[in-house]
């Protein structure tokens, strides 16, 4: 966990920006010794967003399965794929 005071962000933005890009980790910014902000590179943020979207889809699919939605086992999926590839 990287923690920096708000003065670092204010006084040396480039160093914080480079640190975020190099580590690909969030940087926690404090103000008067208390947590205030989290800064991260755009690349790390976009990756995190994609992971969260994927997690939401998996959770939705699991909830649908628990609610009784039809599901397929691996052999059924393999059979469906083989049929579709045969049609192509």
mmCIF file as gemmi writes it, N, C-alpha and C atoms, coordinates in Angstrom:
data_model
loop_
_atom_site.group_PDB
_atom_site.id
_atom_site.type_symbol
_atom_site.label_atom_id
_atom_site.label_alt_id
_atom_site.label_comp_id
_atom_site.label_asym_id
_atom_site.label_entity_id
_atom_site.label_seq_id
_atom_site.pdbx_PDB_ins_code
_atom_site.Cartn_x
_atom_site.Cartn_y
_atom_site.Cartn_z
_atom_site.occupancy
_atom_site.B_iso_or_equiv
_atom_site.pdbx_formal_charge
_atom_site.auth_seq_id
_atom_site.auth_asym_id
_atom_site.pdbx_PDB_model_num
ATOM 1 N N . UNK Axp A 1 ? 0.855 -1.168 0 1 0 ? 1 A 1
ATOM 2 C CA . UNK Axp A 1 ? 0 0 0 1 0 ? 1 A 1
ATOM 3 C C . UNK Axp A 1 ? 0.903 1.233 0 1 0 ? 1 A 1
ATOM 4 N N . UNK Axp A 2 ? 0.639 2.124 -0.942 1 0 ? 2 A 1
ATOM 5 C CA . UNK Axp A 2 ? 1.412 3.352 -1.06 1 0 ? 2 A 1
ATOM 6 C C . UNK Axp A 2 ? 0.587 4.495 -0.476 1 0 ? 2 A 1
ATOM 7 N N . UNK Axp A 3 ? 1.164 5.188 0.489 1 0 ? 3 A 1
ATOM 8 C CA . UNK Axp A 3 ? 0.481 6.304 1.138 1 0 ? 3 A 1
ATOM 9 C C . UNK Axp A 3 ? 1.358 7.541 0.997 1 0 ? 3 A 1
ATOM 10 N N . UNK Axp A 4 ? 0.753 8.621 0.538 1 0 ? 4 A 1
ATOM 11 C CA . UNK Axp A 4 ? 1.467 9.889 0.359 1 0 ? 4 A 1
ATOM 12 C C . UNK Axp A 4 ? 0.628 11.025 0.94 1 0 ? 4 A 1
ATOM 13 N N . UNK Axp A 5 ? 1.278 12.043 1.475 1 0 ? 5 A 1
ATOM 14 C CA . UNK Axp A 5 ? 0.536 13.213 1.954 1 0 ? 5 A 1
ATOM 15 C C . UNK Axp A 5 ? 0.052 14.057 0.775 1 0 ? 5 A 1
ATOM 16 N N . UNK Axp A 6 ? -0.997 14.822 1.015 1 0 ? 6 A 1
ATOM 17 C CA . UNK Axp A 6 ? -1.556 15.659 -0.057 1 0 ? 6 A 1
ATOM 18 C C . UNK Axp A 6 ? -0.52 16.654 -0.574 1 0 ? 6 A 1
ATOM 19 N N . UNK Axp A 7 ? 0.433 17.054 0.252 1 0 ? 7 A 1
ATOM 20 C CA . UNK Axp A 7 ? 1.477 17.982 -0.197 1 0 ? 7 A 1
ATOM 21 C C . UNK Axp A 7 ? 2.276 17.373 -1.345 1 0 ? 7 A 1
ATOM 22 N N . UNK Axp A 8 ? 2.477 16.049 -1.342 1 0 ? 8 A 1
ATOM 23 C CA . UNK Axp A 8 ? 3.201 15.395 -2.438 1 0 ? 8 A 1
ATOM 24 C C . UNK Axp A 8 ? 2.455 15.563 -3.751 1 0 ? 8 A 1
ATOM 25 N N . UNK Axp A 9 ? 1.155 15.425 -3.699 1 0 ? 9 A 1
ATOM 26 C CA . UNK Axp A 9 ? 0.345 15.582 -4.906 1 0 ? 9 A 1
ATOM 27 C C . UNK Axp A 9 ? 0.389 17.028 -5.386 1 0 ? 9 A 1
ATOM 28 N N . UNK Axp A 10 ? 0.306 17.926 -4.463 1 0 ? 10 A 1
ATOM 29 C CA . UNK Axp A 10 ? 0.302 19.354 -4.784 1 0 ? 10 A 1
ATOM 30 C C . UNK Axp A 10 ? 1.674 19.816 -5.277 1 0 ? 10 A 1
ATOM 31 N N . UNK Axp A 11 ? 2.738 19.348 -4.609 1 0 ? 11 A 1
ATOM 32 C CA . UNK Axp A 11 ? 4.082 19.856 -4.908 1 0 ? 11 A 1
ATOM 33 C C . UNK Axp A 11 ? 4.826 19.077 -5.977 1 0 ? 11 A 1
ATOM 34 N N . UNK Axp A 12 ? 4.476 17.818 -6.177 1 0 ? 12 A 1
ATOM 35 C CA . UNK Axp A 12 ? 5.212 17.008 -7.152 1 0 ? 12 A 1
ATOM 36 C C . UNK Axp A 12 ? 4.276 16.032 -7.855 1 0 ? 12 A 1
ATOM 37 N N . UNK Axp A 13 ? 3.34 16.597 -8.601 1 0 ? 13 A 1
ATOM 38 C CA . UNK Axp A 13 ? 2.355 15.797 -9.326 1 0 ? 13 A 1
ATOM 39 C C . UNK Axp A 13 ? 3.026 14.764 -10.223 1 0 ? 13 A 1
ATOM 40 N N . UNK Axp A 14 ? 4.083 15.162 -10.918 1 0 ? 14 A 1
ATOM 41 C CA . UNK Axp A 14 ? 4.753 14.257 -11.864 1 0 ? 14 A 1
ATOM 42 C C . UNK Axp A 14 ? 5.27 13.012 -11.168 1 0 ? 14 A 1
ATOM 43 N N . UNK Axp A 15 ? 5.832 13.162 -9.984 1 0 ? 15 A 1
ATOM 44 C CA . UNK Axp A 15 ? 6.353 12 -9.258 1 0 ? 15 A 1
ATOM 45 C C . UNK Axp A 15 ? 5.214 11.052 -8.874 1 0 ? 15 A 1
ATOM 46 N N . UNK Axp A 16 ? 4.095 11.602 -8.42 1 0 ? 16 A 1
ATOM 47 C CA . UNK Axp A 16 ? 2.946 10.772 -8.063 1 0 ? 16 A 1
ATOM 48 C C . UNK Axp A 16 ? 2.394 10.081 -9.305 1 0 ? 16 A 1
ATOM 49 N N . UNK Axp A 17 ? 2.282 10.811 -10.392 1 0 ? 17 A 1
ATOM 50 C CA . UNK Axp A 17 ? 1.797 10.243 -11.648 1 0 ? 17 A 1
ATOM 51 C C . UNK Axp A 17 ? 2.698 9.103 -12.109 1 0 ? 17 A 1
ATOM 52 N N . UNK Axp A 18 ? 3.999 9.321 -12.08 1 0 ? 18 A 1
ATOM 53 C CA . UNK Axp A 18 ? 4.943 8.276 -12.502 1 0 ? 18 A 1
ATOM 54 C C . UNK Axp A 18 ? 4.875 7.069 -11.583 1 0 ? 18 A 1
ATOM 55 N N . UNK Axp A 19 ? 4.753 7.302 -10.279 1 0 ? 19 A 1
ATOM 56 C CA . UNK Axp A 19 ? 4.652 6.211 -9.312 1 0 ? 19 A 1
ATOM 57 C C . UNK Axp A 19 ? 3.409 5.365 -9.586 1 0 ? 19 A 1
ATOM 58 N N . UNK Axp A 20 ? 2.293 6.015 -9.851 1 0 ? 20 A 1
ATOM 59 C CA . UNK Axp A 20 ? 1.046 5.296 -10.142 1 0 ? 20 A 1
ATOM 60 C C . UNK Axp A 20 ? 1.182 4.454 -11.409 1 0 ? 20 A 1
ATOM 61 N N . UNK Axp A 21 ? 1.817 5.01 -12.423 1 0 ? 21 A 1
ATOM 62 C CA . UNK Axp A 21 ? 1.99 4.279 -13.684 1 0 ? 21 A 1
ATOM 63 C C . UNK Axp A 21 ? 2.972 3.127 -13.542 1 0 ? 21 A 1
ATOM 64 N N . UNK Axp A 22 ? 4.051 3.332 -12.782 1 0 ? 22 A 1
ATOM 65 C CA . UNK Axp A 22 ? 5.064 2.29 -12.611 1 0 ? 22 A 1
ATOM 66 C C . UNK Axp A 22 ? 4.545 1.123 -11.768 1 0 ? 22 A 1
ATOM 67 N N . UNK Axp A 23 ? 3.883 1.443 -10.661 1 0 ? 23 A 1
ATOM 68 C CA . UNK Axp A 23 ? 3.448 0.391 -9.741 1 0 ? 23 A 1
ATOM 69 C C . UNK Axp A 23 ? 2.125 -0.235 -10.143 1 0 ? 23 A 1
ATOM 70 N N . UNK Axp A 24 ? 1.325 0.492 -10.943 1 0 ? 24 A 1
ATOM 71 C CA . UNK Axp A 24 ? -0.02 0.044 -11.332 1 0 ? 24 A 1
ATOM 72 C C . UNK Axp A 24 ? -0.881 -0.252 -10.102 1 0 ? 24 A 1
ATOM 73 N N . UNK Axp A 25 ? -0.581 0.459 -9.016 1 0 ? 25 A 1
ATOM 74 C CA . UNK Axp A 25 ? -1.289 0.31 -7.754 1 0 ? 25 A 1
ATOM 75 C C . UNK Axp A 25 ? -1.921 1.65 -7.369 1 0 ? 25 A 1
ATOM 76 N N . UNK Axp A 26 ? -3.006 1.605 -6.591 1 0 ? 26 A 1
ATOM 77 C CA . UNK Axp A 26 ? -3.577 2.857 -6.102 1 0 ? 26 A 1
ATOM 78 C C . UNK Axp A 26 ? -2.633 3.522 -5.096 1 0 ? 26 A 1
ATOM 79 N N . UNK Axp A 27 ? -2.647 4.829 -5.087 1 0 ? 27 A 1
ATOM 80 C CA . UNK Axp A 27 ? -1.868 5.606 -4.129 1 0 ? 27 A 1
ATOM 81 C C . UNK Axp A 27 ? -2.855 6.33 -3.229 1 0 ? 27 A 1
ATOM 82 N N . UNK Axp A 28 ? -2.742 6.08 -1.955 1 0 ? 28 A 1
ATOM 83 C CA . UNK Axp A 28 ? -3.641 6.688 -0.978 1 0 ? 28 A 1
ATOM 84 C C . UNK Axp A 28 ? -3.069 8.037 -0.564 1 0 ? 28 A 1
ATOM 85 N N . UNK Axp A 29 ? -3.877 9.083 -0.701 1 0 ? 29 A 1
ATOM 86 C CA . UNK Axp A 29 ? -3.465 10.438 -0.373 1 0 ? 29 A 1
ATOM 87 C C . UNK Axp A 29 ? -4.102 10.829 0.957 1 0 ? 29 A 1
ATOM 88 N N . UNK Axp A 30 ? -3.271 11.328 1.851 1 0 ? 30 A 1
ATOM 89 C CA . UNK Axp A 30 ? -3.779 11.753 3.151 1 0 ? 30 A 1
ATOM 90 C C . UNK Axp A 30 ? -3.806 13.277 3.24 1 0 ? 30 A 1
ATOM 91 N N . UNK Axp A 31 ? -4.704 13.764 4.071 1 0 ? 31 A 1
ATOM 92 C CA . UNK Axp A 31 ? -4.806 15.201 4.349 1 0 ? 31 A 1
ATOM 93 C C . UNK Axp A 31 ? -4.88 15.336 5.865 1 0 ? 31 A 1
ATOM 94 N N . UNK Axp A 32 ? -3.923 16.035 6.419 1 0 ? 32 A 1
ATOM 95 C CA . UNK Axp A 32 ? -3.82 16.186 7.875 1 0 ? 32 A 1
ATOM 96 C C . UNK Axp A 32 ? -3.775 14.828 8.579 1 0 ? 32 A 1
ATOM 97 N N . UNK Axp A 33 ? -3.08 13.869 7.96 1 0 ? 33 A 1
ATOM 98 C CA . UNK Axp A 33 ? -2.904 12.558 8.563 1 0 ? 33 A 1
ATOM 99 C C . UNK Axp A 33 ? -4.065 11.594 8.396 1 0 ? 33 A 1
ATOM 100 N N . UNK Axp A 34 ? -5.12 12.023 7.762 1 0 ? 34 A 1
ATOM 101 C CA . UNK Axp A 34 ? -6.306 11.176 7.551 1 0 ? 34 A 1
ATOM 102 C C . UNK Axp A 34 ? -6.447 10.849 6.071 1 0 ? 34 A 1
ATOM 103 N N . UNK Axp A 35 ? -6.996 9.676 5.757 1 0 ? 35 A 1
ATOM 104 C CA . UNK Axp A 35 ? -7.239 9.301 4.372 1 0 ? 35 A 1
ATOM 105 C C . UNK Axp A 35 ? -8.181 10.285 3.702 1 0 ? 35 A 1
ATOM 106 N N . UNK Axp A 36 ? -7.865 10.654 2.455 1 0 ? 36 A 1
ATOM 107 C CA . UNK Axp A 36 ? -8.673 11.652 1.752 1 0 ? 36 A 1
ATOM 108 C C . UNK Axp A 36 ? -9.015 11.236 0.321 1 0 ? 36 A 1
ATOM 109 N N . UNK Axp A 37 ? -8.035 10.752 -0.432 1 0 ? 37 A 1
ATOM 110 C CA . UNK Axp A 37 ? -8.227 10.414 -1.847 1 0 ? 37 A 1
ATOM 111 C C . UNK Axp A 37 ? -7.459 9.145 -2.202 1 0 ? 37 A 1
ATOM 112 N N . UNK Axp A 38 ? -7.832 8.57 -3.323 1 0 ? 38 A 1
ATOM 113 C CA . UNK Axp A 38 ? -7.052 7.491 -3.923 1 0 ? 38 A 1
ATOM 114 C C . UNK Axp A 38 ? -6.772 7.898 -5.355 1 0 ? 38 A 1
ATOM 115 N N . UNK Axp A 39 ? -5.511 7.794 -5.757 1 0 ? 39 A 1
ATOM 116 C CA . UNK Axp A 39 ? -5.089 8.159 -7.108 1 0 ? 39 A 1
ATOM 117 C C . UNK Axp A 39 ? -4.532 6.905 -7.766 1 0 ? 39 A 1
ATOM 118 N N . UNK Axp A 40 ? -4.901 6.694 -9.019 1 0 ? 40 A 1
ATOM 119 C CA . UNK Axp A 40 ? -4.348 5.555 -9.75 1 0 ? 40 A 1
ATOM 120 C C . UNK Axp A 40 ? -4.21 5.915 -11.219 1 0 ? 40 A 1
ATOM 121 N N . UNK Axp A 41 ? -3.379 5.175 -11.916 1 0 ? 41 A 1
ATOM 122 C CA . UNK Axp A 41 ? -3.192 5.417 -13.346 1 0 ? 41 A 1
ATOM 123 C C . UNK Axp A 41 ? -4.486 5.075 -14.086 1 0 ? 41 A 1
ATOM 124 N N . UNK Axp A 42 ? -4.656 5.677 -15.225 1 0 ? 42 A 1
ATOM 125 C CA . UNK Axp A 42 ? -5.828 5.399 -16.046 1 0 ? 42 A 1
ATOM 126 C C . UNK Axp A 42 ? -5.858 3.929 -16.453 1 0 ? 42 A 1
ATOM 127 N N . UNK Axp A 43 ? -4.707 3.379 -16.778 1 0 ? 43 A 1
ATOM 128 C CA . UNK Axp A 43 ? -4.624 1.959 -17.165 1 0 ? 43 A 1
ATOM 129 C C . UNK Axp A 43 ? -5.102 1.054 -16.024 1 0 ? 43 A 1
ATOM 130 N N . UNK Axp A 44 ? -4.627 1.328 -14.806 1 0 ? 44 A 1
ATOM 131 C CA . UNK Axp A 44 ? -5.031 0.518 -13.655 1 0 ? 44 A 1
ATOM 132 C C . UNK Axp A 44 ? -6.518 0.676 -13.37 1 0 ? 44 A 1
ATOM 133 N N . UNK Axp A 45 ? -7.031 1.898 -13.517 1 0 ? 45 A 1
ATOM 134 C CA . UNK Axp A 45 ? -8.452 2.155 -13.289 1 0 ? 45 A 1
ATOM 135 C C . UNK Axp A 45 ? -9.308 1.388 -14.291 1 0 ? 45 A 1
ATOM 136 N N . UNK Axp A 46 ? -8.95 1.449 -15.577 1 0 ? 46 A 1
ATOM 137 C CA . UNK Axp A 46 ? -9.72 0.757 -16.609 1 0 ? 46 A 1
ATOM 138 C C . UNK Axp A 46 ? -9.684 -0.757 -16.401 1 0 ? 46 A 1
ATOM 139 N N . UNK Axp A 47 ? -8.538 -1.299 -16.007 1 0 ? 47 A 1
ATOM 140 C CA . UNK Axp A 47 ? -8.438 -2.735 -15.733 1 0 ? 47 A 1
ATOM 141 C C . UNK Axp A 47 ? -9.345 -3.1 -14.564 1 0 ? 47 A 1
ATOM 142 N N . UNK Axp A 48 ? -9.332 -2.279 -13.529 1 0 ? 48 A 1
ATOM 143 C CA . UNK Axp A 48 ? -10.175 -2.519 -12.356 1 0 ? 48 A 1
ATOM 144 C C . UNK Axp A 48 ? -11.651 -2.484 -12.74 1 0 ? 48 A 1
ATOM 145 N N . UNK Axp A 49 ? -12.045 -1.551 -13.576 1 0 ? 49 A 1
ATOM 146 C CA . UNK Axp A 49 ? -13.434 -1.449 -14.025 1 0 ? 49 A 1
ATOM 147 C C . UNK Axp A 49 ? -13.854 -2.69 -14.795 1 0 ? 49 A 1
ATOM 148 N N . UNK Axp A 50 ? -12.98 -3.201 -15.67 1 0 ? 50 A 1
ATOM 149 C CA . UNK Axp A 50 ? -13.29 -4.413 -16.43 1 0 ? 50 A 1
ATOM 150 C C . UNK Axp A 50 ? -13.453 -5.609 -15.501 1 0 ? 50 A 1
ATOM 151 N N . UNK Axp A 51 ? -12.592 -5.707 -14.502 1 0 ? 51 A 1
ATOM 152 C CA . UNK Axp A 51 ? -12.7 -6.806 -13.535 1 0 ? 51 A 1
ATOM 153 C C . UNK Axp A 51 ? -14.02 -6.715 -12.778 1 0 ? 51 A 1
ATOM 154 N N . UNK Axp A 52 ? -14.41 -5.512 -12.381 1 0 ? 52 A 1
ATOM 155 C CA . UNK Axp A 52 ? -15.671 -5.333 -11.659 1 0 ? 52 A 1
ATOM 156 C C . UNK Axp A 52 ? -16.872 -5.676 -12.535 1 0 ? 52 A 1
ATOM 157 N N . UNK Axp A 53 ? -16.816 -5.315 -13.81 1 0 ? 53 A 1
ATOM 158 C CA . UNK Axp A 53 ? -17.908 -5.661 -14.726 1 0 ? 53 A 1
ATOM 159 C C . UNK Axp A 53 ? -18.009 -7.175 -14.894 1 0 ? 53 A 1
ATOM 160 N N . UNK Axp A 54 ? -16.865 -7.833 -15.054 1 0 ? 54 A 1
ATOM 161 C CA . UNK Axp A 54 ? -16.855 -9.286 -15.197 1 0 ? 54 A 1
ATOM 162 C C . UNK Axp A 54 ? -17.391 -9.949 -13.934 1 0 ? 54 A 1
ATOM 163 N N . UNK Axp A 55 ? -16.978 -9.449 -12.785 1 0 ? 55 A 1
ATOM 164 C CA . UNK Axp A 55 ? -17.458 -9.997 -11.514 1 0 ? 55 A 1
ATOM 165 C C . UNK Axp A 55 ? -18.98 -9.859 -11.411 1 0 ? 55 A 1
ATOM 166 N N . UNK Axp A 56 ? -19.507 -8.72 -11.829 1 0 ? 56 A 1
ATOM 167 C CA . UNK Axp A 56 ? -20.952 -8.506 -11.784 1 0 ? 56 A 1
ATOM 168 C C . UNK Axp A 56 ? -21.676 -9.509 -12.689 1 0 ? 56 A 1
ATOM 169 N N . UNK Axp A 57 ? -21.117 -9.784 -13.869 1 0 ? 57 A 1
ATOM 170 C CA . UNK Axp A 57 ? -21.725 -10.752 -14.78 1 0 ? 57 A 1
ATOM 171 C C . UNK Axp A 57 ? -21.708 -12.155 -14.185 1 0 ? 57 A 1
ATOM 172 N N . UNK Axp A 58 ? -20.603 -12.515 -13.556 1 0 ? 58 A 1
ATOM 173 C CA . UNK Axp A 58 ? -20.504 -13.839 -12.941 1 0 ? 58 A 1
ATOM 174 C C . UNK Axp A 58 ? -21.512 -13.958 -11.802 1 0 ? 58 A 1
ATOM 175 N N . UNK Axp A 59 ? -21.616 -12.938 -10.974 1 0 ? 59 A 1
ATOM 176 C CA . UNK Axp A 59 ? -22.571 -12.958 -9.87 1 0 ? 59 A 1
ATOM 177 C C . UNK Axp A 59 ? -24.012 -13.037 -10.374 1 0 ? 59 A 1
ATOM 178 N N . UNK Axp A 60 ? -24.299 -12.317 -11.466 1 0 ? 60 A 1
ATOM 179 C CA . UNK Axp A 60 ? -25.637 -12.361 -12.046 1 0 ? 60 A 1
ATOM 180 C C . UNK Axp A 60 ? -25.945 -13.767 -12.57 1 0 ? 60 A 1
ATOM 181 N N . UNK Axp A 61 ? -24.98 -14.358 -13.264 1 0 ? 61 A 1
ATOM 182 C CA . UNK Axp A 61 ? -25.185 -15.716 -13.787 1 0 ? 61 A 1
ATOM 183 C C . UNK Axp A 61 ? -25.373 -16.716 -12.652 1 0 ? 61 A 1
ATOM 184 N N . UNK Axp A 62 ? -24.617 -16.56 -11.595 1 0 ? 62 A 1
ATOM 185 C CA . UNK Axp A 62 ? -24.755 -17.466 -10.455 1 0 ? 62 A 1
ATOM 186 C C . UNK Axp A 62 ? -26.123 -17.302 -9.797 1 0 ? 62 A 1
ATOM 187 N N . UNK Axp A 63 ? -26.573 -16.058 -9.675 1 0 ? 63 A 1
ATOM 188 C CA . UNK Axp A 63 ? -27.899 -15.834 -9.079 1 0 ? 63 A 1
ATOM 189 C C . UNK Axp A 63 ? -28.993 -16.436 -9.959 1 0 ? 63 A 1
ATOM 190 N N . UNK Axp A 64 ? -28.862 -16.287 -11.274 1 0 ? 64 A 1
ATOM 191 C CA . UNK Axp A 64 ? -29.835 -16.88 -12.193 1 0 ? 64 A 1
ATOM 192 C C . UNK Axp A 64 ? -29.841 -18.404 -12.051 1 0 ? 64 A 1
ATOM 193 N N . UNK Axp A 65 ? -28.649 -18.997 -11.906 1 0 ? 65 A 1
ATOM 194 C CA . UNK Axp A 65 ? -28.561 -20.445 -11.716 1 0 ? 65 A 1
ATOM 195 C C . UNK Axp A 65 ? -29.255 -20.855 -10.416 1 0 ? 65 A 1
ATOM 196 N N . UNK Axp A 66 ? -29.014 -20.109 -9.353 1 0 ? 66 A 1
ATOM 197 C CA . UNK Axp A 66 ? -29.646 -20.407 -8.071 1 0 ? 66 A 1
ATOM 198 C C . UNK Axp A 66 ? -31.161 -20.237 -8.125 1 0 ? 66 A 1
ATOM 199 N N . UNK Axp A 67 ? -31.614 -19.321 -8.983 1 0 ? 67 A 1
ATOM 200 C CA . UNK Axp A 67 ? -33.046 -19.094 -9.14 1 0 ? 67 A 1
ATOM 201 C C . UNK Axp A 67 ? -33.715 -20.105 -10.061 1 0 ? 67 A 1
ATOM 202 N N . UNK Axp A 68 ? -32.922 -21.046 -10.596 1 0 ? 68 A 1
ATOM 203 C CA . UNK Axp A 68 ? -33.506 -22.118 -11.387 1 0 ? 68 A 1
ATOM 204 C C . UNK Axp A 68 ? -33.33 -22.003 -12.884 1 0 ? 68 A 1
ATOM 205 N N . UNK Axp A 69 ? -32.552 -21.04 -13.349 1 0 ? 69 A 1
ATOM 206 C CA . UNK Axp A 69 ? -32.334 -20.914 -14.793 1 0 ? 69 A 1
ATOM 207 C C . UNK Axp A 69 ? -31.643 -22.169 -15.315 1 0 ? 69 A 1
ATOM 208 N N . UNK Axp A 70 ? -31.961 -22.522 -16.551 1 0 ? 70 A 1
ATOM 209 C CA . UNK Axp A 70 ? -31.362 -23.707 -17.156 1 0 ? 70 A 1
ATOM 210 C C . UNK Axp A 70 ? -29.853 -23.494 -17.28 1 0 ? 70 A 1
ATOM 211 N N . UNK Axp A 71 ? -29.102 -24.53 -16.958 1 0 ? 71 A 1
ATOM 212 C CA . UNK Axp A 71 ? -27.647 -24.465 -17.101 1 0 ? 71 A 1
ATOM 213 C C . UNK Axp A 71 ? -27.172 -25.69 -17.861 1 0 ? 71 A 1
ATOM 214 N N . UNK Axp A 72 ? -25.955 -25.603 -18.362 1 0 ? 72 A 1
ATOM 215 C CA . UNK Axp A 72 ? -25.392 -26.697 -19.159 1 0 ? 72 A 1
ATOM 216 C C . UNK Axp A 72 ? -24.121 -27.198 -18.495 1 0 ? 72 A 1
ATOM 217 N N . UNK Axp A 73 ? -23.894 -28.496 -18.593 1 0 ? 73 A 1
ATOM 218 C CA . UNK Axp A 73 ? -22.62 -29.025 -18.13 1 0 ? 73 A 1
ATOM 219 C C . UNK Axp A 73 ? -21.625 -28.958 -19.279 1 0 ? 73 A 1
ATOM 220 N N . UNK Axp A 74 ? -20.389 -29.277 -19.023 1 0 ? 74 A 1
ATOM 221 C CA . UNK Axp A 74 ? -19.33 -29.116 -20.023 1 0 ? 74 A 1
ATOM 222 C C . UNK Axp A 74 ? -19.556 -29.986 -21.256 1 0 ? 74 A 1
ATOM 223 N N . UNK Axp A 75 ? -20.078 -31.177 -21.081 1 0 ? 75 A 1
ATOM 224 C CA . UNK Axp A 75 ? -20.293 -32.027 -22.257 1 0 ? 75 A 1
ATOM 225 C C . UNK Axp A 75 ? -21.417 -31.484 -23.13 1 0 ? 75 A 1
ATOM 226 N N . UNK Axp A 76 ? -22.459 -30.891 -22.518 1 0 ? 76 A 1
ATOM 227 C CA . UNK Axp A 76 ? -23.522 -30.267 -23.307 1 0 ? 76 A 1
ATOM 228 C C . UNK Axp A 76 ? -22.981 -29.066 -24.096 1 0 ? 76 A 1
ATOM 229 N N . UNK Axp A 77 ? -22.137 -28.288 -23.46 1 0 ? 77 A 1
ATOM 230 C CA . UNK Axp A 77 ? -21.549 -27.115 -24.134 1 0 ? 77 A 1
ATOM 231 C C . UNK Axp A 77 ? -20.674 -27.569 -25.282 1 0 ? 77 A 1
ATOM 232 N N . UNK Axp A 78 ? -19.872 -28.607 -25.057 1 0 ? 78 A 1
ATOM 233 C CA . UNK Axp A 78 ? -19.007 -29.128 -26.118 1 0 ? 78 A 1
ATOM 234 C C . UNK Axp A 78 ? -19.84 -29.594 -27.31 1 0 ? 78 A 1
ATOM 235 N N . UNK Axp A 79 ? -20.942 -30.29 -27.033 1 0 ? 79 A 1
ATOM 236 C CA . UNK Axp A 79 ? -21.82 -30.783 -28.098 1 0 ? 79 A 1
ATOM 237 C C . UNK Axp A 79 ? -22.418 -29.617 -28.891 1 0 ? 79 A 1
ATOM 238 N N . UNK Axp A 80 ? -22.888 -28.585 -28.189 1 0 ? 80 A 1
ATOM 239 C CA . UNK Axp A 80 ? -23.444 -27.411 -28.866 1 0 ? 80 A 1
ATOM 240 C C . UNK Axp A 80 ? -22.405 -26.719 -29.746 1 0 ? 80 A 1
ATOM 241 N N . UNK Axp A 81 ? -21.187 -26.588 -29.232 1 0 ? 81 A 1
ATOM 242 C CA . UNK Axp A 81 ? -20.123 -25.958 -30.015 1 0 ? 81 A 1
ATOM 243 C C . UNK Axp A 81 ? -19.778 -26.777 -31.251 1 0 ? 81 A 1
ATOM 244 N N . UNK Axp A 82 ? -19.717 -28.063 -31.095 1 0 ? 82 A 1
ATOM 245 C CA . UNK Axp A 82 ? -19.415 -28.932 -32.246 1 0 ? 82 A 1
ATOM 246 C C . UNK Axp A 82 ? -20.519 -28.81 -33.293 1 0 ? 82 A 1
ATOM 247 N N . UNK Axp A 83 ? -21.771 -28.743 -32.855 1 0 ? 83 A 1
ATOM 248 C CA . UNK Axp A 83 ? -22.872 -28.583 -33.809 1 0 ? 83 A 1
ATOM 249 C C . UNK Axp A 83 ? -22.778 -27.251 -34.539 1 0 ? 83 A 1
ATOM 250 N N . UNK Axp A 84 ? -22.471 -26.2 -33.811 1 0 ? 84 A 1
ATOM 251 C CA . UNK Axp A 84 ? -22.357 -24.88 -34.444 1 0 ? 84 A 1
ATOM 252 C C . UNK Axp A 84 ? -21.172 -24.807 -35.395 1 0 ? 84 A 1
ATOM 253 N N . UNK Axp A 85 ? -20.062 -25.416 -35.023 1 0 ? 85 A 1
ATOM 254 C CA . UNK Axp A 85 ? -18.888 -25.411 -35.904 1 0 ? 85 A 1
ATOM 255 C C . UNK Axp A 85 ? -19.165 -26.225 -37.155 1 0 ? 85 A 1
ATOM 256 N N . UNK Axp A 86 ? -19.94 -27.272 -37.025 1 0 ? 86 A 1
ATOM 257 C CA . UNK Axp A 86 ? -20.3 -28.096 -38.165 1 0 ? 86 A 1
ATOM 258 C C . UNK Axp A 86 ? -21.205 -27.345 -39.128 1 0 ? 86 A 1
ATOM 259 N N . UNK Axp A 87 ? -21.99 -26.375 -38.615 1 0 ? 87 A 1
ATOM 260 C CA . UNK Axp A 87 ? -22.891 -25.597 -39.455 1 0 ? 87 A 1
ATOM 261 C C . UNK Axp A 87 ? -22.169 -24.482 -40.181 1 0 ? 87 A 1
ATOM 262 N N . UNK Axp A 88 ? -21.038 -24.055 -39.689 1 0 ? 88 A 1
ATOM 263 C CA . UNK Axp A 88 ? -20.336 -22.895 -40.25 1 0 ? 88 A 1
ATOM 264 C C . UNK Axp A 88 ? -19.711 -23.155 -41.565 1 0 ? 88 A 1
